[in-house]
Amino acid sequence: MRIRCGYTVALDTFAPTSMVLLLDVRPERQPDLRSREVIAFDPPVEARRFRDPFGNVATRILVPGGRITMSAAFWIEDHGRPDDHAPDACEIPVHDLPDEALPFLLGSRYCDTDKLSQTAWNLFGGVAPGWNRVQSIVDYAHGRLRFDYMQADATRSAFDGHGQQVGVCRDFAHLAITLCRCLNIPARYATGYLGDIGVPKDPAPMDFSAWLEVFLDGPAGPRWYTFDARHNRPRIGRIVMAYGRDATDCAITTSFGPSPLAGFTVVTDDVVEGT
Protein backbone atom coordinates (compact mmCIF):
# COMPACT_ATOMS: atom_id res chain seq x y z
CA MET A 1 0.00 0.00 0.00
CA ARG A 2 1.04 3.60 -0.55
CA ILE A 3 0.64 6.08 2.31
CA ARG A 4 0.54 9.86 1.99
CA CYS A 5 2.32 11.54 4.91
CA GLY A 6 3.09 15.12 5.82
CA TYR A 7 2.92 17.86 8.39
CA THR A 8 2.97 21.61 8.96
CA VAL A 9 4.45 22.89 12.22
CA ALA A 10 4.61 26.60 13.05
CA LEU A 11 6.49 28.00 16.06
CA ASP A 12 6.91 31.55 17.31
CA THR A 13 10.33 32.69 18.51
CA PHE A 14 11.36 35.99 20.07
CA ALA A 15 15.09 36.04 19.33
CA PRO A 16 17.54 33.96 17.30
CA THR A 17 16.83 30.40 18.47
CA SER A 18 18.63 27.12 17.79
CA MET A 19 16.47 24.06 17.18
CA VAL A 20 16.97 20.36 16.62
CA LEU A 21 14.25 18.61 14.61
CA LEU A 22 13.36 14.92 14.31
CA LEU A 23 10.98 15.19 11.37
CA ASP A 24 12.44 12.66 8.91
CA VAL A 25 11.45 9.02 8.74
CA ARG A 26 13.96 6.57 10.17
CA PRO A 27 16.81 5.48 7.85
CA GLU A 28 15.38 1.94 7.75
CA ARG A 29 12.21 3.28 6.08
CA GLN A 30 13.81 5.69 3.66
CA PRO A 31 14.19 3.03 0.91
CA ASP A 32 10.37 2.84 0.97
CA LEU A 33 9.93 6.51 0.04
CA ARG A 34 8.18 7.02 -3.30
CA SER A 35 8.72 10.77 -3.39
CA ARG A 36 11.33 13.07 -1.89
CA GLU A 37 11.04 13.86 1.80
CA VAL A 38 12.16 17.48 2.02
CA ILE A 39 11.54 19.91 4.87
CA ALA A 40 10.45 23.32 3.60
CA PHE A 41 11.12 26.30 5.88
CA ASP A 42 9.31 29.63 5.83
CA PRO A 43 11.26 31.85 6.09
CA PRO A 44 14.14 29.91 4.52
CA VAL A 45 16.90 28.93 6.94
CA GLU A 46 20.09 26.94 6.60
CA ALA A 47 19.58 23.34 7.72
CA ARG A 48 22.15 20.65 8.49
CA ARG A 49 21.29 16.97 8.96
CA PHE A 50 23.12 14.52 11.21
CA ARG A 51 22.53 11.17 12.92
CA ASP A 52 21.86 11.36 16.65
CA PRO A 53 23.12 8.68 19.11
CA PHE A 54 20.04 6.52 18.41
CA GLY A 55 20.46 6.63 14.63
CA ASN A 56 17.60 9.05 14.07
CA VAL A 57 17.91 11.61 11.27
CA ALA A 58 18.10 14.98 13.01
CA THR A 59 18.17 18.49 11.52
CA ARG A 60 19.79 21.56 13.07
CA ILE A 61 18.53 25.06 12.26
CA LEU A 62 18.93 28.57 13.61
CA VAL A 63 15.69 30.54 13.51
CA PRO A 64 16.38 34.28 13.11
CA GLY A 65 13.43 35.28 15.32
CA GLY A 66 9.71 35.52 14.64
CA ARG A 67 7.52 32.75 13.26
CA ILE A 68 9.07 29.71 11.59
CA THR A 69 6.92 27.25 9.64
CA MET A 70 8.26 23.85 8.62
CA SER A 71 6.39 21.46 6.38
CA ALA A 72 6.77 18.37 4.23
CA ALA A 73 4.60 16.07 2.12
CA PHE A 74 5.61 12.71 0.67
CA TRP A 75 4.45 9.22 -0.27
CA ILE A 76 5.85 6.05 1.23
CA GLU A 77 5.31 2.37 0.44
CA ASP A 78 4.19 0.02 3.22
CA HIS A 79 3.67 -3.76 3.26
CA GLY A 80 0.10 -3.21 4.50
CA ARG A 81 0.22 -5.94 7.12
CA PRO A 82 -0.63 -5.50 10.81
CA ASP A 83 2.10 -5.41 13.45
CA ASP A 84 3.85 -8.76 13.86
CA HIS A 85 2.45 -11.19 16.43
CA ALA A 86 4.85 -13.77 17.92
CA PRO A 87 3.21 -15.46 20.94
CA ASP A 88 6.14 -17.89 21.30
CA ALA A 89 8.77 -15.13 21.56
CA CYS A 90 10.91 -15.48 24.69
CA GLU A 91 12.64 -13.10 27.04
CA ILE A 92 16.44 -12.98 26.82
CA PRO A 93 18.60 -13.19 29.97
CA VAL A 94 20.38 -9.92 30.62
CA HIS A 95 23.86 -11.47 30.24
CA ASP A 96 22.88 -12.69 26.74
CA LEU A 97 21.54 -9.35 25.48
CA PRO A 98 23.48 -7.46 22.80
CA ASP A 99 25.29 -4.39 24.10
CA GLU A 100 23.04 -2.02 22.16
CA ALA A 101 19.95 -3.28 24.04
CA LEU A 102 21.32 -2.51 27.52
CA PRO A 103 20.42 1.23 27.60
CA PHE A 104 16.79 0.22 27.17
CA LEU A 105 16.84 -1.60 30.51
CA LEU A 106 17.69 1.54 32.47
CA GLY A 107 15.57 4.29 33.95
CA SER A 108 15.31 7.54 32.01
CA ARG A 109 13.70 10.98 32.25
CA TYR A 110 10.09 9.78 31.83
CA CYS A 111 10.60 6.09 32.64
CA ASP A 112 11.27 6.20 36.39
CA THR A 113 11.92 2.52 37.01
CA ASP A 114 13.04 3.12 40.59
CA LYS A 115 9.52 4.23 41.54
CA LEU A 116 7.66 1.40 39.79
CA SER A 117 9.96 -1.59 40.26
CA GLN A 118 8.10 -3.14 43.20
CA THR A 119 4.76 -2.49 41.51
CA ALA A 120 5.98 -4.26 38.37
CA TRP A 121 7.17 -7.33 40.25
CA ASN A 122 4.02 -7.47 42.35
CA LEU A 123 1.81 -7.34 39.26
CA PHE A 124 3.78 -9.37 36.73
CA GLY A 125 6.50 -11.29 38.56
CA GLY A 126 4.28 -14.38 38.56
CA VAL A 127 3.32 -14.14 34.88
CA ALA A 128 5.10 -16.56 32.53
CA PRO A 129 8.06 -14.76 30.91
CA GLY A 130 8.01 -13.86 27.25
CA TRP A 131 5.40 -12.48 24.89
CA ASN A 132 2.54 -13.22 27.27
CA ARG A 133 4.16 -11.22 30.07
CA VAL A 134 4.78 -8.23 27.78
CA GLN A 135 1.21 -8.36 26.51
CA SER A 136 -0.03 -8.50 30.11
CA ILE A 137 1.95 -5.33 30.84
CA VAL A 138 0.55 -3.61 27.75
CA ASP A 139 -2.98 -4.70 28.69
CA TYR A 140 -2.46 -3.23 32.15
CA ALA A 141 -1.18 0.11 30.85
CA HIS A 142 -4.04 0.24 28.35
CA GLY A 143 -6.59 -0.28 31.10
CA ARG A 144 -4.86 1.80 33.76
CA LEU A 145 -4.78 5.07 31.81
CA ARG A 146 -7.66 7.02 30.32
CA PHE A 147 -6.81 8.81 27.07
CA ASP A 148 -7.53 12.54 27.24
CA TYR A 149 -5.81 14.85 24.77
CA MET A 150 -6.73 17.85 26.92
CA GLN A 151 -4.76 16.33 29.81
CA ALA A 152 -1.41 16.28 27.97
CA ASP A 153 1.44 17.18 30.33
CA ALA A 154 5.04 17.44 29.12
CA THR A 155 6.34 16.81 32.65
CA ARG A 156 4.34 13.63 33.39
CA SER A 157 6.49 10.56 34.04
CA ALA A 158 5.40 6.92 34.00
CA PHE A 159 5.03 6.98 37.79
CA ASP A 160 2.92 10.15 37.59
CA GLY A 161 0.72 8.67 34.87
CA HIS A 162 0.25 5.49 36.86
CA GLY A 163 -1.01 7.53 39.80
CA GLN A 164 -3.07 10.07 37.82
CA GLN A 165 -4.53 7.34 35.56
CA VAL A 166 -4.79 9.69 32.57
CA GLY A 167 -2.59 10.66 29.66
CA VAL A 168 -1.95 10.74 25.95
CA CYS A 169 -0.19 8.18 23.73
CA ARG A 170 3.26 9.01 25.08
CA ASP A 171 2.08 8.32 28.63
CA PHE A 172 0.71 4.91 27.67
CA ALA A 173 4.07 4.11 26.05
CA HIS A 174 6.10 5.39 29.00
CA LEU A 175 4.14 3.31 31.50
CA ALA A 176 4.44 0.07 29.51
CA ILE A 177 8.14 0.70 28.77
CA THR A 178 8.90 1.33 32.44
CA LEU A 179 7.12 -1.79 33.66
CA CYS A 180 8.99 -3.88 31.07
CA ARG A 181 12.35 -2.45 32.09
CA CYS A 182 11.58 -3.13 35.76
CA LEU A 183 11.32 -6.82 34.78
CA ASN A 184 14.63 -6.74 32.82
CA ILE A 185 12.91 -6.67 29.42
CA PRO A 186 14.49 -4.12 27.04
CA ALA A 187 11.89 -1.64 25.81
CA ARG A 188 12.30 1.48 23.70
CA TYR A 189 10.11 4.44 22.79
CA ALA A 190 9.02 4.96 19.17
CA THR A 191 7.29 7.88 17.51
CA GLY A 192 6.03 8.48 14.01
CA TYR A 193 2.99 8.39 11.75
CA LEU A 194 0.02 6.14 12.47
CA GLY A 195 -3.05 6.82 10.36
CA ASP A 196 -6.55 5.43 10.74
CA ILE A 197 -5.87 2.59 8.32
CA GLY A 198 -7.99 -0.51 8.76
CA VAL A 199 -9.79 1.00 11.76
CA PRO A 200 -12.70 3.44 12.15
CA LYS A 201 -11.73 7.05 11.54
CA ASP A 202 -10.93 8.98 14.69
CA PRO A 203 -12.79 12.32 14.61
CA ALA A 204 -9.96 14.02 16.52
CA PRO A 205 -7.33 15.88 14.47
CA MET A 206 -4.46 13.69 13.25
CA ASP A 207 -1.27 13.82 15.31
CA PHE A 208 2.04 12.02 15.47
CA SER A 209 1.80 8.88 17.57
CA ALA A 210 3.92 7.10 20.17
CA TRP A 211 4.26 3.39 20.90
CA LEU A 212 6.91 0.99 22.21
CA GLU A 213 9.12 -1.79 20.94
CA VAL A 214 10.31 -4.71 23.07
CA PHE A 215 13.39 -6.87 22.45
CA LEU A 216 12.48 -10.57 22.47
CA ASP A 217 13.80 -13.80 20.97
CA GLY A 218 11.29 -14.76 18.29
CA PRO A 219 11.05 -17.42 15.57
CA ALA A 220 13.68 -15.67 13.43
CA GLY A 221 15.95 -14.79 16.36
CA PRO A 222 16.25 -11.78 18.67
CA ARG A 223 14.59 -8.61 17.39
CA TRP A 224 12.41 -5.65 18.36
CA TYR A 225 8.63 -6.19 18.38
CA THR A 226 5.99 -3.47 18.26
CA PHE A 227 3.41 -3.04 21.04
CA ASP A 228 0.92 -0.20 21.42
CA ALA A 229 -0.42 0.42 24.91
CA ARG A 230 -2.75 3.20 23.77
CA HIS A 231 -4.60 1.26 21.04
CA ASN A 232 -3.68 -2.27 22.22
CA ARG A 233 -4.30 -3.95 18.90
CA PRO A 234 -2.13 -4.68 15.83
CA ARG A 235 -2.23 -1.71 13.46
CA ILE A 236 -1.38 -1.16 9.81
CA GLY A 237 0.87 1.54 8.42
CA ARG A 238 3.23 2.61 11.19
CA ILE A 239 5.94 4.89 9.80
CA VAL A 240 8.72 5.29 12.38
CA MET A 241 10.45 8.65 12.67
CA ALA A 242 12.53 8.17 15.84
CA TYR A 243 13.58 5.68 18.51
CA GLY A 244 14.92 6.52 21.96
CA ARG A 245 14.78 5.83 25.66
CA ASP A 246 11.66 7.98 26.04
CA ALA A 247 10.02 11.14 24.67
CA THR A 248 13.09 13.23 25.55
CA ASP A 249 15.11 11.44 22.87
CA CYS A 250 12.28 11.52 20.33
CA ALA A 251 10.99 15.10 20.54
CA ILE A 252 9.83 16.26 17.12
CA THR A 253 11.22 19.73 17.86
CA THR A 254 13.69 20.74 20.56
CA SER A 255 14.06 24.51 20.95
CA PHE A 256 16.86 26.19 22.88
CA GLY A 257 14.68 29.15 23.77
CA PRO A 258 10.96 29.99 24.04
CA SER A 259 9.00 28.80 20.99
CA PRO A 260 5.25 28.43 21.61
CA LEU A 261 3.32 26.38 19.08
CA ALA A 262 1.46 28.53 16.53
CA GLY A 263 0.12 25.85 14.18
CA PHE A 264 0.17 22.08 13.81
CA THR A 265 -1.30 19.63 11.30
CA VAL A 266 -0.37 16.04 10.42
CA VAL A 267 -1.55 13.98 7.44
CA THR A 268 -1.42 10.17 7.25
CA ASP A 269 -3.70 8.58 4.65
CA ASP A 270 -3.62 5.41 2.63
CA VAL A 271 -3.71 6.29 -1.05
CA VAL A 272 -6.36 4.64 -3.20
CA GLU A 273 -5.05 3.64 -6.63
CA GLY A 274 -5.79 6.30 -9.20
CA THR A 275 -5.86 9.20 -6.72
Secondary structure, 3 states (H helix, E strand, C coil): CEEEEEEEEEEEECCCEEEEECCCCCHHHHHHECCCCCCEEECCCCEEEEECCCCCEEEEEEECCEEEEEEEEEEEECCCCECCCCCCCECCCHHHCCHHHHHHHCCCCCCCHHHHHHHHHHHHCCCCCCHHHHHHHHHHHHHHCEECHHHCCCCCCHHHHHHHCEECHHHHHHHHHHHHHHCCCCEEEEEEEECCCCCCCCCCCCCCEEEEEEEEEECCEEEEEEECCCCCCCCECEEEEEEECCCCCCCCEEECCCCCEEEEEEEEEEECCCC
